Amino acid sequence: MMAANALRRVELIDGPTPLQRVPQLSNRIGVDIWLKRDDLTGTGLGGNKIRALEFLIGDALARDADCLITGGGPQSNWAMLAALVARRYGLDPYLVYYGLPRRPSGNHALAELAGADIRFTGNFERASVDSALEVLTAQLRAEGRRPYNLPRGGATALGAVGYAKANSELADQFRERDLTPQFVWLATGSCGTQAGLLAGARCLAATYGVVGVTVSRPAAECAHRVAVLTDEVTQLGFPASHGKDLDDVVIIDGYIGPGYGRASEAGEQATRIVAQTTGVFLDPVFGAKAMAALIDAARRGSIDGPVVFLVTGGAPTLFDTSEGQI
């Protein structure tokens, strides 16, 4: 088993991100809510993917890569942040988006500002990105480049290590505030963030559950991906504590709305509630849907103790003028 401390890492986050109690939101929905502000990770406009990129860029540099290849939809927070961080460390970023070329806005515009080489598959299936990444990787290698290829969302075990380590940060903040949360609650898309949190929680024998609200995939597929990635993170130096129940992958379904990358009515309502009670903006297709699920669970009486809600960022998507294609 590899020791987690032996993994190469670049430092992109300057200190712990804030953990904030939000009394007006708590009073509004009847549950004690705390926001873990990973929209304030300090690189670009912030977001949860920065924790993954600390380890993924570290690995790319260790492998002497000279360019980074990844992709998603034109409004992918992951793709934009990957391009931005790659530039910071001297790697040329290549992004592959599904669909057809369009006028840049939101994250697409920011990726262009970061100087990314952006290509479109011409196919509106998200999976079309995967094969295009392999083709581009082979092409660049044939040209003598040293590409580092990452899947959509950066959902690898190495990327998930960022959130496995974040459990120690959370544990310190919980002790400082004498807080014993029932759940850490988040949106689950490519599943790496939830897998990392779960691996870290198992390692520390944490008493809180990690609850993911699927925003893109069927719940069964999410559960499988989280379980596999969590086990892989364990092998990277986060062994589960003795006696920890490993049957703990929790995925909530029913909040995808009209589809991945598209806002939902429940999500829009949740966004307004959070903005008006906390001054925090949730992105429309990840955080908003996860918060909608949390509000419903609170109103049903399914939650007894405090809940820590992970704010994963994505603010640029609020300024996208198109439909979908996250």
C-alpha positions as CSV (number, residue, x, y, z in Angstrom):
1,M,0.0,0.0,0.0
2,M,1.3,3.4,-0.9
3,A,1.6,6.0,1.9
4,A,-0.6,9.0,1.2
5,N,2.2,11.4,2.2
6,A,4.4,10.0,-0.5
7,L,2.1,11.2,-3.3
8,R,3.4,14.3,-5.1
9,R,1.2,17.4,-4.5
10,V,1.1,21.0,-5.6
11,E,-0.3,23.5,-3.2
12,L,-3.3,25.3,-4.6
13,I,-5.3,25.9,-1.4
14,D,-4.0,28.4,1.1
15,G,-5.3,27.1,4.4
16,P,-8.6,25.4,5.3
17,T,-11.7,26.7,3.5
18,P,-14.4,28.2,5.8
19,L,-17.0,26.1,7.7
20,Q,-19.9,28.5,8.3
21,R,-23.0,28.0,10.3
22,V,-26.0,29.6,8.5
23,P,-28.7,30.3,11.1
24,Q,-31.3,31.9,8.8
25,L,-31.2,28.9,6.4
26,S,-31.2,26.5,9.4
27,N,-34.3,28.3,10.8
28,R,-36.0,28.3,7.4
29,I,-35.8,24.5,6.9
30,G,-35.7,23.3,10.5
31,V,-32.3,21.7,10.5
32,D,-28.9,23.0,11.7
33,I,-27.0,23.6,8.5
34,W,-23.3,24.4,8.1
35,L,-21.7,25.3,4.8
36,K,-18.2,23.9,3.9
37,R,-17.1,26.7,1.5
38,D,-15.1,24.9,-1.1
39,D,-16.2,27.5,-3.6
40,L,-13.5,29.5,-1.8
41,T,-10.5,27.2,-2.6
42,G,-8.6,30.3,-3.9
43,T,-7.6,29.3,-7.5
44,G,-9.7,30.9,-10.3
45,L,-13.2,31.3,-9.0
46,G,-12.8,28.3,-6.6
47,G,-14.5,24.9,-6.6
48,N,-14.1,21.4,-5.3
49,K,-12.0,20.2,-8.2
50,I,-9.0,22.2,-6.9
51,R,-8.5,19.6,-4.2
52,A,-8.2,16.8,-6.9
53,L,-5.9,19.0,-9.1
54,E,-3.4,19.3,-6.3
55,F,-2.6,15.6,-6.7
56,L,-3.3,15.2,-10.4
57,I,-1.0,18.1,-11.4
58,G,1.6,16.9,-9.0
59,D,1.5,13.5,-10.7
60,A,1.7,15.1,-14.2
61,L,4.8,17.0,-13.2
62,A,6.3,13.9,-11.6
63,R,5.8,12.1,-15.0
64,D,7.5,15.0,-16.8
65,A,4.3,15.8,-18.8
66,D,4.4,18.9,-21.0
67,C,0.6,19.1,-21.7
68,L,-2.7,18.2,-20.0
69,I,-5.7,16.7,-21.9
70,T,-9.2,16.5,-20.5
71,G,-12.7,17.5,-21.3
72,G,-16.4,17.5,-20.7
73,G,-19.1,20.0,-21.7
74,P,-18.5,23.6,-22.5
75,Q,-19.7,24.6,-19.0
76,S,-17.5,22.1,-17.2
77,N,-16.1,23.6,-14.0
78,W,-13.6,20.7,-14.0
79,A,-12.3,21.4,-17.5
80,M,-11.9,25.1,-16.9
81,L,-10.1,24.7,-13.6
82,A,-7.8,22.0,-15.0
83,A,-6.8,24.3,-17.9
84,L,-6.2,27.2,-15.5
85,V,-4.0,25.1,-13.1
86,A,-2.2,23.5,-16.0
87,R,-1.1,26.9,-17.3
88,R,0.0,27.9,-13.8
89,Y,2.5,24.9,-13.8
90,G,3.7,25.3,-17.4
91,L,1.5,22.6,-19.0
92,D,-0.3,23.3,-22.2
93,P,-4.0,22.6,-21.7
94,Y,-6.1,20.8,-24.3
95,L,-9.9,20.5,-23.7
96,V,-12.3,18.4,-25.7
97,Y,-16.0,19.3,-25.4
98,Y,-19.0,17.4,-26.6
99,G,-21.3,19.1,-29.0
100,L,-20.7,21.8,-31.6
101,P,-18.7,25.0,-31.4
102,R,-20.6,27.9,-29.8
103,R,-20.2,31.4,-28.6
104,P,-18.1,31.2,-25.3
105,S,-19.8,32.2,-22.1
106,G,-19.4,31.1,-18.5
107,N,-16.7,28.4,-18.0
108,H,-16.1,28.1,-21.7
109,A,-15.1,31.8,-21.9
110,L,-12.8,31.4,-18.9
111,A,-11.1,28.4,-20.4
112,E,-10.4,30.4,-23.5
113,L,-9.1,33.2,-21.3
114,A,-6.7,30.6,-19.8
115,G,-5.4,29.9,-23.2
116,A,-6.7,26.3,-23.6
117,D,-6.7,24.6,-27.0
118,I,-10.4,23.8,-27.2
119,R,-11.9,21.2,-29.6
120,F,-15.5,19.9,-30.1
121,T,-16.5,16.3,-30.9
122,G,-19.5,17.3,-33.0
123,N,-21.5,14.7,-31.1
124,F,-23.9,15.7,-28.3
125,E,-23.3,12.5,-26.3
126,R,-21.1,13.2,-23.3
127,A,-19.4,9.9,-23.8
128,S,-18.1,11.1,-27.2
129,V,-15.4,13.0,-25.2
130,D,-13.8,9.8,-23.9
131,S,-12.7,8.4,-27.3
132,A,-11.8,11.8,-28.5
133,L,-9.4,12.2,-25.6
134,E,-7.7,9.0,-26.5
135,V,-7.3,10.0,-30.1
136,L,-5.9,13.4,-29.2
137,T,-3.5,11.8,-26.7
138,A,-2.2,9.5,-29.4
139,Q,-1.9,12.4,-31.9
140,L,0.1,14.5,-29.5
141,R,2.4,11.6,-28.6
142,A,3.1,11.1,-32.3
143,E,4.1,14.7,-32.5
144,G,6.7,14.2,-29.7
145,R,4.6,15.7,-26.9
146,R,4.3,14.2,-23.4
147,P,0.5,14.4,-22.7
148,Y,-1.2,13.7,-19.3
149,N,-4.7,12.4,-20.1
150,L,-7.4,12.8,-17.5
151,P,-11.0,11.6,-17.7
152,R,-14.1,13.8,-17.4
153,G,-14.4,15.3,-13.9
154,G,-10.9,14.1,-13.0
155,A,-12.6,11.1,-11.3
156,T,-9.6,9.0,-10.5
157,A,-8.5,7.5,-7.3
158,L,-5.5,9.9,-7.2
159,G,-7.8,12.8,-7.7
160,A,-10.1,11.6,-5.0
161,V,-7.2,11.6,-2.5
162,G,-7.8,15.4,-2.3
163,Y,-11.1,14.8,-0.5
164,A,-9.8,11.8,1.5
165,K,-7.3,14.2,3.0
166,A,-10.0,16.9,3.5
167,N,-11.6,14.8,6.2
168,S,-8.7,15.7,8.5
169,E,-9.4,19.4,7.8
170,L,-13.1,18.8,8.6
171,A,-12.3,16.9,11.7
172,D,-10.2,19.8,13.1
173,Q,-13.0,22.3,12.3
174,F,-15.6,20.0,13.9
175,R,-13.5,19.9,17.1
176,E,-13.0,23.6,17.2
177,R,-16.7,24.2,16.9
178,D,-17.8,21.2,19.1
179,L,-19.8,20.0,16.1
180,T,-21.0,16.5,15.6
181,P,-22.7,16.4,12.2
182,Q,-25.1,13.6,11.2
183,F,-24.2,14.0,7.5
184,V,-21.8,15.6,5.1
185,W,-24.0,16.3,2.1
186,L,-23.0,17.0,-1.5
187,A,-23.8,16.8,-5.2
188,T,-22.4,13.7,-6.9
189,G,-21.5,13.8,-10.6
190,S,-18.4,12.0,-11.7
191,C,-18.3,10.5,-8.1
192,G,-14.6,11.3,-7.2
193,T,-15.5,13.9,-4.5
194,Q,-17.9,11.5,-2.7
195,A,-15.5,8.6,-2.9
196,G,-12.7,10.7,-1.4
197,L,-14.8,11.9,1.4
198,L,-16.0,8.4,2.1
199,A,-12.5,6.9,2.1
200,G,-11.3,9.5,4.5
201,A,-14.3,9.1,6.8
202,R,-13.7,5.4,6.9
203,C,-10.1,5.9,7.7
204,L,-10.9,8.2,10.6
205,A,-13.8,6.1,11.7
206,A,-15.9,9.2,11.4
207,T,-19.4,9.1,12.9
208,Y,-21.1,11.1,10.1
209,G,-22.5,9.7,6.9
210,V,-21.5,10.9,3.5
211,V,-24.6,11.5,1.4
212,G,-24.4,12.2,-2.4
213,V,-27.2,13.5,-4.5
214,T,-26.8,12.3,-8.0
215,V,-27.0,15.1,-10.6
216,S,-26.0,13.2,-13.7
217,R,-26.2,9.3,-13.5
218,P,-28.6,6.7,-12.3
219,A,-28.2,6.1,-8.6
220,A,-27.1,2.5,-9.1
221,E,-24.3,3.6,-11.4
222,C,-23.2,6.3,-9.0
223,A,-23.2,3.8,-6.1
224,H,-21.0,1.4,-8.1
225,R,-18.6,4.1,-9.2
226,V,-18.3,5.5,-5.6
227,A,-17.7,2.1,-4.2
228,V,-15.0,1.2,-6.7
229,L,-13.2,4.6,-6.4
230,T,-13.4,4.5,-2.6
231,D,-11.7,1.1,-2.5
232,E,-9.0,2.4,-4.9
233,V,-8.4,5.4,-2.6
234,T,-8.0,3.1,0.3
235,Q,-5.1,1.4,-1.5
236,L,-3.4,4.8,-1.8
237,G,-2.9,5.0,1.9
238,F,-6.3,5.5,3.6
239,P,-7.1,2.1,5.2
240,A,-10.5,1.8,6.9
241,S,-10.3,1.8,10.6
242,H,-11.0,-1.6,12.3
243,G,-14.7,-2.1,12.9
244,K,-15.9,0.6,10.5
245,D,-19.1,-0.4,8.6
246,L,-18.2,-0.4,4.9
247,D,-21.8,-0.7,3.7
248,D,-22.0,3.1,3.7
249,V,-22.4,4.3,0.1
250,V,-25.5,6.6,0.1
251,I,-26.9,8.0,-3.1
252,I,-30.1,10.0,-3.3
253,D,-31.9,9.9,-6.6
254,G,-34.8,11.9,-8.0
255,Y,-33.3,15.4,-8.3
256,I,-31.7,15.4,-11.8
257,G,-34.8,17.2,-13.1
258,P,-34.9,17.6,-16.9
259,G,-31.4,16.1,-17.3
260,Y,-27.7,16.5,-16.6
261,G,-26.6,20.1,-17.1
262,R,-30.1,21.5,-17.0
263,A,-31.5,23.5,-14.2
264,S,-34.5,22.1,-12.3
265,E,-37.5,23.9,-10.7
266,A,-36.7,22.5,-7.3
267,G,-33.0,23.5,-7.7
268,E,-33.9,27.0,-8.7
269,Q,-36.1,27.3,-5.6
270,A,-33.3,26.0,-3.4
271,T,-30.9,28.5,-5.0
272,R,-33.2,31.4,-4.1
273,I,-33.6,30.2,-0.5
274,V,-29.9,29.9,0.0
275,A,-29.1,33.2,-1.7
276,Q,-31.7,35.0,0.4
277,T,-30.7,33.5,3.7
278,T,-26.9,33.1,3.4
279,G,-25.6,35.4,0.7
280,V,-24.1,32.3,-1.0
281,F,-24.8,31.4,-4.7
282,L,-25.2,27.8,-5.6
283,D,-24.6,26.7,-9.2
284,P,-27.8,25.6,-11.0
285,V,-27.0,22.0,-11.9
286,F,-24.8,20.6,-9.0
287,G,-25.2,22.5,-5.7
288,A,-28.7,23.6,-6.3
289,K,-30.0,20.1,-6.9
290,A,-28.2,18.7,-3.9
291,M,-29.6,21.5,-1.7
292,A,-33.1,20.8,-3.0
293,A,-32.7,17.2,-1.8
294,L,-31.5,18.4,1.6
295,I,-34.4,20.8,2.0
296,D,-36.9,18.0,1.2
297,A,-35.2,15.6,3.6
298,A,-35.3,18.2,6.3
299,R,-39.0,18.9,5.7
300,R,-39.8,15.2,5.8
301,G,-38.1,14.9,9.2
302,S,-35.4,12.5,7.9
303,I,-32.6,14.5,9.5
304,D,-32.0,14.7,13.2
305,G,-28.6,16.3,13.7
306,P,-26.5,19.0,12.0
307,V,-25.7,18.7,8.3
308,V,-22.5,20.0,6.6
309,F,-23.3,20.9,3.0
310,L,-20.3,21.0,0.7
311,V,-20.5,24.1,-1.6
312,T,-18.6,22.8,-4.6
313,G,-18.4,26.1,-6.6
314,G,-19.5,26.5,-10.2
315,A,-20.4,30.2,-10.1
316,P,-19.4,30.7,-13.8
317,T,-22.3,28.5,-14.9
318,L,-24.7,31.2,-13.5
319,F,-23.6,33.4,-16.4
320,D,-24.0,30.8,-19.1
321,T,-26.5,31.9,-21.8
322,S,-27.0,28.5,-23.4
323,E,-29.1,25.4,-22.5
324,G,-27.3,22.6,-20.8
325,Q,-23.9,21.1,-22.0
326,I,-22.2,21.3,-18.6
